[in-house]
Amino acid sequence: MNAQTATDQVDNKRSHILDQFLADRAAQKQALSIKNAADSQLIKSGDPQVIELFGGAQASSGYAVTEESAMRVSAVSACVQLLGGTIASLPLPIYKNTEEGREKTKPPLYRLLNMKPCPAWTAASMMEWWIRSIAFKGDAFSRIKRDRFGIEERIVPLHPDRVRVHVTDDGDISYSFQPKNGAPVGIHADDMLHIPGFGYDGSKGRSKSIIQQAAFQSIGIALAVDDFSGKFFANSGMQKHLIHTDGKMDETLIEKLKNEYIRKYGGAANAGKPMVLTEGLMVKELSLSSVDAELLDSRKYQVIDIARAFCVPPFMIGANDTTTSWGSGIEQMTLGFVKFTLQAYLTKIQQEINNKFYPDGETFAEFNLLGLLKGDSEAESKSLREARGGSQGPGWMTVNEVRKVKNLPLLSDEQGGNKIYEPKGKVDEKSSEADAAATKQPTERKKGTARRKSG
């Protein structure tokens, strides 16, 4: 068989690396068998938590999709970090309704929500944990611990796998928590923060995770493509060469030649080394298979699909070849992200906090979205200037309120620190126009007199 015929057979219809990759995967799947029949029955029960305990449910690609394996996909990790990090950066002030309007207050809960909910967690890490729990488990849970007077003193984040939700036919709900040691502990609904994800089922008290309902197959494909890509480049890109001879070689000699070639020239570390062939052997260089090229190129489509499942614009996780219609400025893109993605999370967190701590509605917690503009000084300055009454519009913030945002010392009443700017009325504007007209008249008469005299 000559070199041209062999090259035609390789063609672009098949990929040797893909064939080897699939063979390896089949061997791995054969090796991952359940040894105990009782364990097999547990997996057949269909409980997602049991399935994950024994390696995770397998996507169509053959890869087990779990929280740990999903976080190895860069697009998943970027989406979770973006959502969790953004919400964790937002201040969560507490307000009280008064006759003059809302005013900020700092009860014990303020420190728990904005600084340290318990010794083992910071407020930012707790928020990030909530978002991660919602993304991978469907719901986020935190236990409220109170002192003997009923005042909250700790908020302790819990792992969703250790929490069981109990819902009665009348719609009442309670919880039980399995500690690391000991029997399960019952928790009253008033002492549990339960932040649901999308698709919350009130009859079961649980939500489906983003992985379960939207990104399961996409993450499985991404894991397979990442594994394939790694093996592809570990083989120095592909099997680049076809070794050809006009003579005959037995199977033993062919296998020995192949192994020797892989040992000396295979892998990225040996790329570029000169090849020395004897016995009339010739080397034919092969082009990249279209199958390999399409598989490698498919990685970017998985990024977009995963971002879509998390409702995150692809360009915000580094997919720079995508476009957005939200505008080109950071303020416009941030506004779109807040409206269409973050607001759903923020509303659920606010509602749960207010329901458990302030059911009367007189006091309430509300995220301050102005914190999102801190990274853009121009946008922040413009917003604060308009709040003060910039461009002669009516203001809605005092100088001191603006100075609080910037952590500056407050001004006294004599300095105008607590005054809201109000533009002059139309009456004053007409008076100014009349005064200006009266001022101009004598000048015009003098010019007219001078012209008459000169005439």
Secondary structure, 3 states (H helix, E strand, C coil): CCHHHHHHHHCCCCCHHHHHHHHHHHHHHHHCCCCCHHHHHHHHCCCHHHHHHCCCCECCCCCECCHHHHHCCHHHHHHHHHHHHHHHCCCCCEEEEECCEEEEECCHHHHHHHCCCECCECHHHHHHHHHHHHHHHCEEEEEEEECCCCCEEEEEEECHHHEEEEECCCCCEEEEECCCCCCCEEECHHHEEEEECCCCECCCCECCCHHHHHHHHHHHHHHHHHHHHHHHHHCCCCCCEEEECCCCCCHHHHHHHHHHHHHHHCCHHHCCCCCCCCCCCEEEECCCCHHHHHHHHCHHHHHHHHHHHCCCCHHHHCCCCCCCCCCCCHHHHHHHHHHHHHHHHHHHHHHHHHHHHCCCCCEEECCCHHHHHCCCHHHHHHHHHHHHCHHHCCCCCCHHHHHHHCCCCCCCCCCCCCCCCCCCCHHHHHHHHHHHHHHHHHHHHHHHHHHHHHC
